[in-house]
């Protein structure tokens, strides 16, 4: 006998096919996409600085976990670098000046080879950021703000006074300034404020974001080399780095963004569970 009733459960032994909620499939898809996005950042880890190399007169002190470095002295140009080819990836650094003493330079280097700071004919790039404009004892002016420069000669020599020579201070001679920050080109850093610097360094393009805002976007021919921290005459400065960011990262995101993605995924999972 064929049951023709339209009333649910009215026909003995016959199961009723219920339509699948339309929102369930969409929720599952959204959860998957969000988990993929989160996983791209979950692989990012604080860089182990124990194998990094230092050049110049600075003293770089590592914390107990080897993930934070402090340059403690008011001395000439100094670099702490990862000593390996680093082209074609995003590099995230945090920098904070932890003292009100002095007003000089903090920043990054890229395309760097070990020993370049005192080499006769290096070829690397420097991003430095000064808190205030200042005229040094040799009448060279160091300008406030963030800048990108190409370095093709020594900027540090053993036995030279704290300034280590005028070129790095005034962006003259072997330090050729190429560009200034879009927003921070004439704005100095503030002490006791942690800044996040996201650098993409490719063979023909360099981009720098500071706290998620684009500051530098330059095209050219950039040599492969190390990435590292830079300090010039600015004591008590804390540096850290993140490795393992996605190779093709979009515009760098705020630090809380991965947590937001996780929260959204959890909300969608709850909605999906209710639709079951």
Phi and psi in degrees as a GROMACS rama.xvg file:
@    title "Ramachandran Plot"
@    xaxis  label "Phi"
@    yaxis  label "Psi"
@TYPE xy
-95.0971  126.47  UNK-2
-89.4282  126.905  UNK-3
-111.534  11.4639  UNK-4
-70.1707  142.337  UNK-5
-94.073  2.46208  UNK-6
-89.483  129.756  UNK-7
-60.6327  135.537  UNK-8
66.0723  15.1257  UNK-9
-81.9632  -16.3479  UNK-10
-106.135  119.104  UNK-11
-61.1857  136.795  UNK-12
75.8077  1.37074  UNK-13
-109.678  125.268  UNK-14
-85.3822  152.168  UNK-15
-106.546  124.298  UNK-16
-79.5059  121.074  UNK-17
-97.4418  138.049  UNK-18
-65.3475  141.077  UNK-19
-73.0059  131.213  UNK-20
-54.3527  133.163  UNK-21
-64.6571  -31.6811  UNK-22
-73.7438  -16.9743  UNK-23
-67.1932  -44.7335  UNK-24
-64.457  -41.882  UNK-25
-64.298  -40.7464  UNK-26
-64.3962  -41.552  UNK-27
-61.0445  -42.6502  UNK-28
-63.0299  -44.4543  UNK-29
-63.8278  -40.6018  UNK-30
-61.063  -43.5967  UNK-31
-61.3382  -45.3418  UNK-32
-63.0947  -41.8334  UNK-33
-66.1893  -39.1633  UNK-34
-66.3148  -36.2239  UNK-35
-62.9666  -43.6176  UNK-36
-62.8672  -42.2833  UNK-37
-65.4224  -39.6936  UNK-38
-63.7227  -28.6956  UNK-39
-62.4046  -31.2045  UNK-40
-95.746  -20.7579  UNK-41
-65.5791  -26.3314  UNK-42
-77.7026  -14.5773  UNK-43
-71.9546  132.811  UNK-44
-134.183  152.969  UNK-45
-57.3978  136.795  UNK-46
-70.2873  138.3  UNK-47
-81.4493  110.738  UNK-48
-89.7237  1.02505  UNK-49
-64.8058  -26.2298  UNK-50
-96.6939  2.50337  UNK-51
-73.9167  153.895  UNK-52
-108.084  142.252  UNK-53
-109.463  142.346  UNK-54
-130.042  148.598  UNK-55
96.3816  -165.512  UNK-56
-96.3463  -0.539875  UNK-57
-71.8811  159.404  UNK-58
-113.621  116.704  UNK-59
-106.497  111.841  UNK-60
-102.944  126.29  UNK-61
-93.2013  148.066  UNK-62
-76.5948  179.585  UNK-63
-65.6694  -24.4936  UNK-64
-91.4429  -3.70907  UNK-65
61.5372  29.0526  UNK-66
-116.37  -6.57871  UNK-67
-128.945  134.159  UNK-68
-120.305  135.895  UNK-69
-116.865  126.636  UNK-70
-93.5527  118.596  UNK-71
-102.442  -13.3995  UNK-72
-108.489  155.18  UNK-73
-95.0786  82.7482  UNK-74
-136.296  -173.261  UNK-75
-69.8439  -173.964  UNK-76
-55.1856  140.461  UNK-77
-148.934  146.595  UNK-78
-134.16  139.59  UNK-79
-122.285  115.048  UNK-80
-128.857  160.96  UNK-81
-81.6959  -7.68724  UNK-82
59.0463  39.2671  UNK-83
-155.27  156.682  UNK-84
-58.4503  132.002  UNK-85
-134.849  16.2428  UNK-86
-72.513  148.922  UNK-87
84.4672  25.3248  UNK-88
-147.859  162.464  UNK-89
-82.6042  140.135  UNK-90
-128.146  126.594  UNK-91
-112.999  126.041  UNK-92
-123.358  150.18  UNK-93
-118.169  140.281  UNK-94
-135.09  133.086  UNK-95
-143.076  126.618  UNK-96
-85.8022  122.145  UNK-97
-101.498  17.5293  UNK-98
-141.932  156.259  UNK-99
-89.7344  -2.82122  UNK-100
-76.3815  130.32  UNK-101
73.6046  173.453  UNK-102
-151.868  36.0592  UNK-103
-99.6975  -142.742  UNK-104
-102.621  136.094  UNK-105
-129.413  161.655  UNK-106
163.542  -153.762  UNK-107
-135.899  158.424  UNK-108
-124.765  154.882  UNK-109
-149.292  158.586  UNK-110
70.1295  25.5043  UNK-111
-94.2731  142.278  UNK-112
-114.449  145.654  UNK-113
-53.5109  128.916  UNK-114
90.5909  -2.76211  UNK-115
-59.8121  -28.2484  UNK-116
-61.5887  -26.1435  UNK-117
-120.935  8.61361  UNK-118
-73.0704  154.323  UNK-119
-71.981  -39.4991  UNK-120
-135.538  62.5394  UNK-121
-77.9269  174.376  UNK-122
-153.083  92.1194  UNK-123
-143.617  178.157  UNK-124
-123.262  145.832  UNK-125
-126.226  128.588  UNK-126
-111.248  112.342  UNK-127
-124.749  157.79  UNK-128
-141.994  119.304  UNK-129
-109.601  143.413  UNK-130
-75.1993  -40.9517  UNK-131
-143.392  151.512  UNK-132
-69.4726  138.602  UNK-133
-152.814  141.347  UNK-134
-100.466  122.402  UNK-135
-78.298  173.734  UNK-136
-61.7096  -25.7516  UNK-137
-92.3866  16.9406  UNK-138
66.2201  18.1289  UNK-139
-90.2868  133.97  UNK-140
-96.2638  126.509  UNK-141
-97.7843  120.552  UNK-142
-87.2573  141.711  UNK-143
-60.9386  144.485  UNK-144
112.722  179.994  UNK-145
-103.08  137.726  UNK-146
-147.224  156.447  UNK-147
-110.596  130.218  UNK-148
-135.192  156.128  UNK-149
-103.896  134.127  UNK-150
-113.462  124.521  UNK-151
-127.067  18.2078  UNK-152
-159.758  178.607  UNK-153
-72.0536  138.547  UNK-154
-119.029  4.50104  UNK-155
-144.851  140.587  UNK-156
-142.304  137.675  UNK-157
-58.929  136.528  UNK-158
88.0299  -7.37491  UNK-159
-82.3432  154.233  UNK-160
-62.1246  179.649  UNK-161
-55.3792  -32.2513  UNK-162
-69.2953  -26.7848  UNK-163
69.4931  13.5335  UNK-164
110.7  155.568  UNK-165
-81.5541  -20.3664  UNK-166
-61.5999  -47.7652  UNK-167
-68.7201  -30.1311  UNK-168
-72.5884  -44.1731  UNK-169
-103.33  2.80132  UNK-170
54.9257  55.1238  UNK-171
-130.729  172.041  UNK-172
61.403  -118.757  UNK-173
-79.3028  -1.77236  UNK-174
-111.664  102.368  UNK-175
-98.2109  113.269  UNK-176
-71.7487  130.119  UNK-177
-105.558  -33.8268  UNK-178
-162.087  157.205  UNK-179
-116.909  157.89  UNK-180
-57.587  142.778  UNK-181
-60.9801  -42.7239  UNK-182
-110.592  -28.2523  UNK-183
-108.183  14.079  UNK-184
-62.1938  -24.1296  UNK-185
-131.852  27.3635  UNK-186
-125.399  130.295  UNK-187
-88.1281  163.974  UNK-188
-73.9831  162.737  UNK-189
-116.446  137.952  UNK-190
-67.2411  156.966  UNK-191
59.559  28.7812  UNK-192
-129.155  121.494  UNK-193
-83.3998  124.267  UNK-194
-105.493  140.827  UNK-195
-105.683  120.647  UNK-196
-111.567  119.217  UNK-197
-108.945  116.281  UNK-198
-115.678  124.881  UNK-199
-106.293  126.454  UNK-200
-127.216  100.801  UNK-201
-110.5  178.095  UNK-202
-67.8781  -22.7479  UNK-203
-135.055  9.12039  UNK-204
-154.656  141.045  UNK-205
-129.557  132.753  UNK-206
-129.086  140.785  UNK-207
-132.384  128.13  UNK-208
-113.21  136.883  UNK-209
-114.345  118.189  UNK-210
51.6354  40.7476  UNK-211
83.0036  2.97097  UNK-212
-112.309  129.55  UNK-213
-64.1711  128.078  UNK-214
-116.977  -35.5418  UNK-215
-135.162  138.333  UNK-216
-149.517  92.5628  UNK-217
-121.947  140.308  UNK-218
-105.411  152.799  UNK-219
166.056  -159.232  UNK-220
-117.338  113.742  UNK-221
-116.398  125.513  UNK-222
-71.7453  150.797  UNK-223
-72.7993  152.424  UNK-224
169.426  -167.867  UNK-225
-79.9565  161.514  UNK-226
-114.719  144.368  UNK-227
-160.598  176.863  UNK-228
-88.3064  148.872  UNK-229
-127.292  142.031  UNK-230
-147.002  137.071  UNK-231
-140.336  104.188  UNK-232
65.7603  24.5978  UNK-233
-123.138  100.105  UNK-234
-75.4063  166.154  UNK-235
52.2343  55.2645  UNK-236
-117.245  130.833  UNK-237
-101.861  134.034  UNK-238
-128.646  145.085  UNK-239
-149.679  165.342  UNK-240
-143.532  157.477  UNK-241
-118.728  131.775  UNK-242
-115.59  159.851  UNK-243
88.5562  14.8957  UNK-244
-67.597  154.857  UNK-245
-53.9145  139.351  UNK-246
-63.1751  -29.7508  UNK-247
-117.449  52.6463  UNK-248
-62.5919  141.996  UNK-249
-75.0987  -166.3  UNK-250
-50.1489  126.512  UNK-251
-53.1443  142.83  UNK-252
-104.327  165.129  UNK-253
-66.3514  153.509  UNK-254
-57.5252  -30.8058  UNK-255
-82.3605  -4.30612  UNK-256
-61.3493  -45.8663  UNK-257
-58.3398  -37.4961  UNK-258
-64.3772  -37.3456  UNK-259
-64.1434  -41.1716  UNK-260
-62.0569  -42.1313  UNK-261
-61.6911  -43.1275  UNK-262
-62.5366  -41.9544  UNK-263
-64.224  -40.6223  UNK-264
-61.9302  -41.0462  UNK-265
-63.4482  -41.7819  UNK-266
-63.0497  -42.1251  UNK-267
-67.2311  -36.0307  UNK-268
-62.5332  -41.9388  UNK-269
-62.4084  -41.5452  UNK-270
-64.3835  -39.6846  UNK-271
-63.3007  -41.7931  UNK-272
-62.0088  -36.2752  UNK-273
-70.1813  -24.0806  UNK-274
-84.4433  -9.55365  UNK-275
